[in-house]
C-alpha cells in the first residue's frame, strides 16, 4: 500500500517541528526590593518572627432567593438551602443586582426548603436575593 506524498510530507514536518522547539527556560524570582530606601528601612520588614497562618472563616450569612411574589397579597415565598431556614418573625432584606430593594418579615409556614414572608417595605421579584444582613 502506498501512502500519498502529502501525508508523508506532513508527517515529516510535524516530527521536525516538535524536535526543533527549544526547551523552556525558567528563571528564578528576583529578591524583593526595598524601594531604594536602604537597609535601615528594610530591617523592620523582616523582624524574624514567623508568619502567622492565614485563618479562613466561612461566612455565616443566611441567604436565599425569592421563588414566588404575590403582588396582591404582598407576600413572597422564599427558597433557602436545605437546613438553613430563617426563624419566624425574622426581618430579612431583598437585594436585586447588589442593591437593596425591600424588606420582608418571615411569617411562615415553612415546608422543606421554602418559607413565606410578608413584604414590609420596598418591592420584590422572582429571583431576587434575600439576606439577613
NORUR-V423475 format. One record per residue. RES is the residue in one letter. SS is DSSP state (h for helix, s for strand, l for the rest). Layout:
res-><RES:RES>
ss-><SS:SS>
This chain:
res-><X:X:X:X:X:X:X:X:X:X:X:X:X:X:X:X:X:X:X:X:X:X:X:X:X:X:X:X:X:X:X:X:X:X:X:X:X:X:X:X:X:X:X:X:X:X:X:X:X:X:X:X:X:X:X:X:X:X:X:X:X:X:X:X:X:X:X:X:X:X:X:X:X:X:X:X:X:X:X:X:X:X:X:X:X:X:X:X:X:X:X:X:X:X:X:X:X:X:X:X:X:X:X:X:X:X:X:X:X:X:X:X:X:X:X:X:X:X:X:X:X:X:X:X:X:X:X:X:X:X:X:X:X>
ss-><l:l:l:l:h:h:h:h:h:h:h:h:h:h:h:h:h:h:h:l:l:l:l:l:l:l:l:l:l:l:l:l:l:l:l:l:l:l:h:h:h:h:h:h:h:l:l:l:l:l:l:l:l:l:l:l:l:l:l:l:l:l:s:s:s:s:s:s:s:s:l:l:l:l:s:s:s:s:s:s:l:l:l:l:l:l:l:l:l:l:s:s:s:s:s:s:l:l:s:s:s:s:s:s:s:s:s:s:s:s:s:l:l:s:s:s:s:s:s:s:s:s:l:l:l:l:l:l:s:s:s:l:l>
